């Protein structure tokens, strides 16, 4: 599951004073990728994230990720194949890695460096007053990722509990686990994100734009695991994207 938006859409929680959950809709664009034996065309998608006081649901195409802090569970769903992967929270990646590969992978991803830097630069994005943040990342398999984020504070009221939800979701990815502490620096919701990734002599660009943020009441059972889905073991190795975290071809917690 492609989950670039996990960096930008989990920065809000509906406060107890809100009547419904916060629903954030985002447009995503990735440029064409010519690297490797299977070039990928440019792609445009829509992602919808529902955020409650102790739960999150992210929908993009036929892929859904649900975080349930109240149950200490994360569910990764494929609505087309009708399969689900269940993970205990907090996620212990060593439980899902092949024993002979775990030390190697731990060493490789320990080399990934992420730095988030606030700036004083401001501009208006749609109806939101935003402040610019930058993120730089050295990828574990070579290359780099530069990200420019325009962050709004006036979305969703209070954001109490965000770090716990965000950390729970990001911990399920070996590539993204190193981002958690740095992303805590972001005060608000990134409503415009532009990325430039450099890898193997190529430059890949992608963009995400929040188009709406509103309160809604979820349907009954909206955050529950469907009963008719077949269990699928979680594969963290499938989460290592061709283009690195946040880049085209990147996978999310499900790795499928």
N, C-alpha and C positions, 0 to 999 in steps of 0.2 A: 504494500500500500504506500502510495506516495504521500508523504506527510510533512512537506516543507512547512505547512501551515501550523504544525505543532509549535513552532517558534513564535508565531504571531497571534494565534487565536486562543491560546490558553492564558493570556495575560489579563483576563477578566473573570470575575466570579459575581454572580448575582448575590447581593447582600440579603439578609433575612427580611429586610423591609420591602423587597421587590415582590410583586404578586406572582410573576412567572419566572421562567428561566431566561437567561440571555441567549439570543440566537444571533450568530454572526455569519454573514454570507460573504464569500470572497471569490473573485475571479482570479484564475491562475494562468499564466502563459509561460511556456518554455520554448526557446528557440530550437531549431533542428540541430541534431547532434550527428556529426559525421565520423566520430571516432569508432574504432572497433569494427568487427566483421558485420555487424548489423546496425547500420545507421538508423536513427530515429527521426521521424518528421517532427515539425513544430507541433505543439499540442496546446489546446486551450480547454480548461476544465472549470467546474464550479465546485466549491467546497462549502458545506454548511456545518457549523459547529454549535451544538447546544451545551450550555454550561449551567449546571446547578450548583447547589451549595457543597455537595460532596460527590458529584458525578459529572462526567463529560461524555458526549457522543459526537463523533466526527464522521460525516458522510461525504464520500466522493465517488461518484459512479457506483459500482457494485461492491465497494469496499467500505467497511464500517469499523471504527475502533470505539470501544466503550470502556471507560474507567469508572469503577465503583469503589470509592474509598470506604463506603459503609460496609461492603462485603470483602474488602481487601482483595479485589479481583480486577483483572483486565481481560476483556473479551475482544478478539480480533475476528471479524466476520467477513466471509465472502458470500454475498447474496446471490451470485450467479451459480456458484458451486454448492451453495447451502452448507458451508463448512464453518467451523468455529474453532479457535484456539483459545484456551483459558490459561491465564498466568496468575500466580499468586503475587500479591504486592506486600512489601517491595520486591521487585524482580531480582532474583539471584541468577545472573547470566550463566554461572558455572553449571547450573542444573540442566541447561539446554545445549551447552557446547560439548562436542566430542572430547573425551578426557585427554586424548593425545594432542588436541589442537588448542585447548584452553590456555595453556601457558604462552604459546606463540601469539595468539590473538590478543591476550592481555598486554604483552610486551609491545605489539604493533600499535594498538590503540592508545597506549600510554604516551606515545610520541606525538599524538595530536594535540595541538595547542590552539586555544580559543581565547580571544580577547574582545570584550565589548567595551566601547568607549562612548560616553555621553558627550554631546556638544552643546553649544549655546545657540546653534543655528535653528531658526524656526520658519515655518511656512504653513499656509492653509491647504489642507487636503480635503476636498469636498466641503463639508460643513464643520470640520474639525480643525482646531488649532493644534499643530504638532511640533515636536522637537526632534531633531535628527540624532540618531545613534548610529555608530558603525560597528561592524563585527568583522574581525579577520580570523581566518582559520587555516592552519597548516594541516593538510589531509594526511592520514596515516599511510596511504599508498602513493604519496607524491602529489604535488600540485598544491593549489591554494584556493580559498574561497573568500571573496570580499562581499560584504552585505551592507547595504545602506537601508536604514529603517527610519520611517517617520512615525513617531509615537504620539498618540493622543491620550490625555488623561481623563477626558470628559465622556467616557463610554462605560456604562455598566455599573455606575455607583462604586461601592466598595469592592476591593479585590482580596478580601481576607481569605486565606486558604489556598491562594493560587499556587504558591511554591510547592505545596504538598501534591496537588493534582498534577502540576507540570512535571515535577520530579518523578512521579509514578509512571507517567506516560513515557518520558524520555529514557527512563532506566531500562526499558524493554528493548532498546536499540544499542548494540555495542558501539556504533559509530557516534551516536549522539549523547551518550552518557556524560562525556566530558564537557558538554555545554551547560549543564544544569546550573552550576555555581555562577558562571559568567552571566547567564541570562537573567539572574535575579537582579542585576543592575538596572534592568529596563523598568521604568516607572510608567506604566500605562499599556495601551494596546497599539502595536504597530499596525497602521492602517494602509501603509504603502511600503512595500519591500522590494528592493531591486538587488539582484545578485549577479556577480561576475565570477565565474569559475575558470581557473587556468589549470589545464592538465594535458600532458603529452603534447605540448606545443599548440594546443587548441584553446580557444576562449569561448565559453558557453554562457549565455545570458538568460535569466528568467526574471519574472515579475509577478507580484501578488498585490491585489488591490481589494480592500474591504469595501463592499458596495452598500451594505446595510448592517445595522445593529439594533435589535429590538427585543422586547420582552414578549414571550409566548408561554402558554401553558402546554406542557408536553402531554401526549396521549398516555393513557394508562398502559404501563408495561413498556414504555418507549425505551427505557434504559436497561431492560431485561434481556437475558440471553434467550433467543428463540428456541423453543423446545424441539423443533423438527430439524435442527441443524446437526450434522455429523461432526464428531470431534476430529480435529486435525492437529497433530503435534506441532508445536511452535518451532520454527527453524530460524535461529538468529543469524546464521550464515547467509541466508537469503536477503538479509537486511543490509548487506554490504553493497552499496550501489555502484554502478559503473562510473557514475559521475561524482561520487562522494556525497556526503550529507548535504541536502539542500539543493543538489544539482539535478539536472534532467536524468531520469533513470533511477533516481533515488527511491529507496523503499522506506516504508514506515515500520512500526512495530511488528506488523504481521510478517513482513518479508515475503509477500507474494504478490 
